[in-house]
């Protein structure tokens, strides 16, 4: 690969900046959009080629969604990525998540699992370990707090009903919703998911804290255990 392999060496109509100006950002590929944000490449590799290499960094077929899985340390180990570019990519990932969450805010209704799943989808679908999130609600089913109560392995997360209800009682919650992700992308509940959900539902009934739902997040999909008829 030659030393003069720069964006300026490309035909003008193929340069990401010029292409955006002429045709609009919506007509740029994922790699071209990323190249615009990276601005520069590395020796012997322009920003567009670097962007392609980042997007195609593994064989998962996730493409641009790989960005959400990278950590600062992982990015720093990639040839051509220094501190500045690593921070830019992490901020791009976080901005995308916040934009998705913000667009789902207006339709968020804690009695409707579809809107809850949509609101938390980008937060949870890209995580490489199972994470259990507890949503705390008041008597009017309004959110008064949320917290992560367990971070597990790639296929399991342990949760103690005792710790969960201590948190709920301390925050004076009248109802709770459980959320957790399946890194495999398949939201189908395991037997352990069903067992622990029943235990939490029964314990909540004794304490006067209703379990409204347990929602499992997959890869842009979800399952509501209440809708599945696991509890009423």
KAWO-V30840 format. One record per residue. N is the residue number from 1. RES is the residue in one small letter. PSI is psi in whole degrees, -180 to 180 (NA if undefined). NEAR is the number of other ideal C-beta (glycine too) atoms within 8 Angstrom. D_LAST is the distance of its C-alpha to the last C-alpha in whole Angstrom. Layout:
n res psi near d_last
N RES PSI NEAR D_LAST
N RES PSI NEAR D_LAST
//
This chain:
n res psi near d_last
1 x 128 4 64
2 x 159 5 66
3 x -25 5 66
4 x 23 5 67
5 x 78 10 63
6 x 169 8 62
7 x -35 12 60
8 x -22 5 63
9 x -11 7 65
10 x 158 10 62
11 x 142 5 63
12 x -39 6 62
13 x -12 7 60
14 x -7 6 58
15 x 132 11 57
16 x -44 13 54
17 x -51 8 55
18 x -38 9 57
19 x -40 13 55
20 x -43 13 52
21 x -39 5 55
22 x -39 6 56
23 x -10 6 53
24 x 150 5 50
25 x -28 6 47
26 x -16 4 45
27 x 4 7 48
28 x 146 11 48
29 x 170 5 46
30 x -43 9 44
31 x -39 10 47
32 x -42 13 49
33 x -44 11 47
34 x -37 14 47
35 x -39 14 50
36 x -41 12 51
37 x -34 8 49
38 x -32 13 51
39 x -49 5 54
40 x 158 5 56
41 x -142 12 56
42 x 179 8 58
43 x 122 4 61
44 x 7 7 62
45 x 120 11 58
46 x 175 12 58
47 x -33 13 54
48 x -41 13 53
49 x -39 10 54
50 x -42 15 52
51 x -44 14 49
52 x -43 9 49
53 x -37 11 49
54 x -45 13 46
55 x -33 12 44
56 x 30 7 45
57 x -15 7 45
58 x -176 6 43
59 x 23 3 42
60 x -21 5 38
61 x 10 4 39
62 x -17 8 37
63 x -129 8 40
64 x -23 8 40
65 x -15 8 36
66 x -29 13 38
67 x -37 12 39
68 x -16 10 36
69 x -11 8 36
70 x 142 10 39
71 x 170 5 40
72 x -46 8 43
73 x -40 6 45
74 x -42 8 44
75 x -39 13 46
76 x -18 10 49
77 x -5 5 49
78 x 129 10 50
79 x 130 4 53
80 x -6 9 54
81 x 115 11 51
82 x -168 6 52
83 x -45 6 51
84 x -49 6 51
85 x -37 11 49
86 x -44 12 47
87 x -41 9 46
88 x -45 10 46
89 x -42 14 44
90 x -40 11 41
91 x -36 8 41
92 x -45 11 41
93 x -47 11 38
94 x -40 8 36
95 x -42 8 37
96 x -42 11 36
97 x -44 11 32
98 x -36 8 33
99 x -42 8 34
100 x -41 10 31
101 x -42 12 28
102 x -39 7 30
103 x -24 7 30
104 x -9 12 26
105 x -44 8 26
106 x -29 5 27
107 x 8 7 24
108 x 122 9 21
109 x 114 7 18
110 x -5 12 16
111 x -5 5 13
112 x 104 7 14
113 x -27 11 14
114 x -42 7 17
115 x -33 11 19
116 x -46 16 18
117 x -42 12 19
118 x -40 9 22
119 x -39 10 23
120 x -1 13 23
121 x -52 13 24
122 x -26 11 28
123 x -35 7 27
124 x -25 13 26
125 x -21 12 26
126 x -2 8 30
127 x 142 9 30
128 x -6 6 31
129 x 156 10 29
130 x 131 16 25
131 x 131 13 24
132 x 125 14 21
133 x 137 13 21
134 x 125 15 19
135 x 130 13 18
136 x 128 13 19
137 x 152 14 18
138 x -170 10 19
139 x -20 4 18
140 x 15 4 19
141 x 35 9 17
142 x 142 7 20
143 x 126 8 21
144 x -6 9 23
145 x 163 8 24
146 x 152 7 23
147 x 156 8 24
148 x 125 8 25
149 x -9 10 24
150 x 138 11 25
151 x 120 8 27
152 x -141 11 28
153 x -167 7 30
154 x -19 7 30
155 x 13 8 27
156 x 145 7 25
157 x 129 12 24
158 x 138 6 23
159 x 138 11 21
160 x 119 6 22
161 x -34 10 19
162 x -51 6 21
163 x -37 9 23
164 x -47 13 20
165 x -24 12 19
166 x -45 8 23
167 x -44 12 23
168 x -42 13 20
169 x -38 10 22
170 x -30 6 25
171 x 7 9 24
172 x 40 7 23
173 x 142 13 19
174 x -21 9 16
175 x 159 11 14
176 x 157 15 14
177 x 135 14 14
178 x 140 15 15
179 x 136 15 17
180 x 159 16 20
181 x 157 12 22
182 x 108 13 23
183 x -23 10 27
184 x -20 7 28
185 x -13 8 26
186 x 115 7 24
187 x 4 10 20
188 x 130 7 19
189 x 142 12 17
190 x 171 6 19
191 x -36 6 18
192 x -39 7 19
193 x -46 12 16
194 x -42 11 13
195 x -49 8 15
196 x -32 10 15
197 x -44 15 12
198 x -42 10 10
199 x -43 9 13
200 x -40 13 13
201 x -46 11 9
202 x -40 8 11
203 x -39 10 14
204 x -37 13 13
205 x -37 8 11
206 x -34 6 15
207 x -8 9 16
208 x 25 7 15
209 x 108 12 14
210 x 131 9 10
211 x 108 14 9
212 x -34 11 9
213 x 161 12 9
214 x 112 15 12
215 x 128 16 14
216 x 125 15 17
217 x 128 14 20
218 x -154 14 23
219 x 91 6 26
220 x 32 5 26
221 x 169 7 22
222 x 166 12 19
223 x 133 12 15
224 x 119 11 12
225 x -25 15 10
226 x -43 12 7
227 x -26 8 9
228 x -5 8 10
229 x 17 6 7
230 x -30 11 7
231 x 163 9 4
232 x NA 3 0
//
